[in-house]
């Protein structure tokens, strides 16, 4: 696992503290909007990666 799993494990470790900070600094509503925006960004990036592998650039 080592270097391959390190970024995901670090993100999982930091997420609760980051979430608590966002809730305390901006409130619950802003946290929900932030999570929705990050989820939408995740879907958009996944679609872009899928689309780029299905339709590679003609070089």
N, C-alpha and C positions, 0 to 999 in steps of 0.2 A: 504494500500500500504506500507507505512512505511519502515521496514527493507528489505522487498522483492524488492522494486523498487529502493532503495538507490544506489546500485552499477551502475545500468544502467543510472540513472539520473546524477550521478557524472561523468560518462564517457561522457555523452552527453554535460555536462557543460565544461569539460576540452578539448574536441576534437578540437574546433576551435582554442584555444590558442596553443595546441600542433601542430596542422597542420600549423599554421602561423610560429611557431618556426622552424619546419622542413623545410618549404619553404625558410625561410630567412637564415637558417644555411647551407642547402645542395642544395637548388635549386629545380626547378619544376620537373626535370627529376628524381631525387632521391626520391622525394615525390611520384611520380607515381609508381616507383619500390617498395617503401615501402608499398603503398596501395595494390599493386598487391600481394606482399608477404603475407601481413596480410589477404587478401581475400583467398589466397590459403591455408594458415594455418587454417582459419576458415572452409573451405570446408573439409580439411583433418581431423580436429578434429570432425566435424559433422559426417563424414563417419565412423571414429573410434568408436564414441559413438553408432551410429546406428548398426554397425557391432557387437559390444560387446553385444547389447541387442538382436540381432537376433541369435547370436551363443554364448551363455554363456559358460564359462569354465566348464568342467566336474569336479566337486569337490565331 
